[in-house]
Amino acid sequence: MNQLSEIAGTDIVTVLQTALAPAFLLVGIGAMLNLFAGRLTRIIDRSRHLQDVFKSTTGRDHDLVVSELEDLQLRIKIVNSAIFLSVVSAITACSLIAMLFVMEMVRVELSLAIAGAFVAAISLLSLALVQFLREVRIGIRDFMIREEYLEKSDKGK
């Protein structure tokens, strides 16, 4: 009986070591979710500010506010999509860890499912990063410094 528990203990240690890669993936996804949530917060704060000044603007300033609000709405949708994809990736990584333990404890062959779950988790994470890239590009495009704030100079250009 003692020998059996030593073998089972060794198997558990091996499974725990194998589960480290998806666990690190979860840590990375968590950090990204924190980043995405921060971006979403900043976008929402900016949209609230623009909604407050919306009625007090006219002409070109009003058009700029409306244009930026439209882009902020798009950015909210894109960040929400990135958050969704990241969370599904994290759930998939959790399933991957669970499958590793089930495979070892029940002695059922799940290698193909485990490989599929890993590929799915990485693919979802990649899509989330693409969405993040899209959001950042729109954010940079919106952050145009108006001409009247730039002092034109012939030096260095």
N, C-alpha and C positions, 0 to 999 in steps of 0.2 A: 504494500500500500504506500509506503514512504517513497519507493522508487517511482511509482505512478505520479505522485504529487510533484516530484522533482521534474519529471518530463513535462507535465502540464505547466509547471512554473516556467520552465525554459521556453515552451511554446508561447506563453503569454508575453514574456519578455521580447521574443522575436516579433510578435504581432505589434507590440507597443513601439518597437523600433521602426517597423515598417509603416506604422501609422503616423510617424513624425512628419513625413513629407506632406500629406494632406493637412496635418495640423498646422504646419507653417503656412500652407496655402490659406487656411482659415484666418490666421493672424494677418496676412497680407490683405485679404478681403476686408477684414475688420478695419484696417487702417484706411483702405480706400473708401469704405462706407462713411467713415468719419470725415474724410475729405469731401465726398459728395454731399453729405449733410451740411457741411460748412458752406459749400458753394450755394446750395439751395437756400440756406438762411440768408446769405448775402443778396441773392437775387430777389428773394421775397422782400427784404428790407428796402432794396432799391425800388422795387415796384410800388411799395406802399408810399415811399417818398414821392415818386412821380405821380401817383394817384392824388396825393395831397396838393401838388402844384398844378395838376391838370386844368382845373377850372380857372386858374389865375393866369394862364398863358394865352397868347394870341399869336396869330401869324406864323412866322417861321419857327418860333420857339414852341408853339403848340404842336406844329407838325413834327418837330423833333421829339417831343414828349410822346406823342402817339406812336411814332415809329419805334422808339426805344421800348415802350410798353409792349408792342407787338413782339419785338425780339425777346423781351424778358419772358413773355408767355411761352414762346418757343423754347427758350432755355430751361424753363421750369419743366416742360414736358420731356426734354432730352435728359435732364438730370434725374428726373423721376424714372425714366427708362433705364438709366445707368444703375440707379439704386436697385430697381427690380431685378435686373440681370445679375447684379452682384449678390443679392440675397438668394436668388435661385442657385447661383454658383456655390454659395456657402452651404446651402441645404444639400446640394449634390455632393460636396466634399464631406459633409457629415454622414451622408448615406454611404459614401465610399469607406469611411472609417468603420462604420457599423458592419458593412459587408466583410471587411477584413477580419473582424472579430468573429462574425458568424461562420465564415469559411474555416477559421481555425478551430473554433469550439465544436461545431457540428460536423466538421470534416466533409463539407460539401464543396464541390469545385465551383468557384465564382470568379475565376480569373478574368474571363471575358467580360463579365458584368463590371468588375472592378476597373478594368482597363477602359471600358466604355464610360463609366462614371467619371474617371479622371479626365478623359478627353472632353466630355461634356462640361465639366467644371471649368477647365481651361478655356474652352470655346466660349462659354458664357462670360467668363471674366474678360476675354479678349473683346467681345462685343460691348461690354460695359466700358472698357477703355476707349473703344472707338466712339461711343456716345460721349464720353468725357471730352475727347479731342474735339468733337463737333461743338460741344457747349463752349469750350474755351475759345475756339475760333470765332464763334458768334460774339462772345464777350469782348474779345479783343477788337473785333470790327466795330462794336458799339462804343468802345472807349476811344473815340476820336476827339482829339483836342481841337476845339474850334479855332478858326483862323485868328479871331480877334485877341486870343490869349497867347498866340505865338508871336514873338518879336522877330520879324524878318531881318536877317543879317546876311550879307554876302560873304562873311568870313567862314571859312571851313566848308563851303559848299561848292 
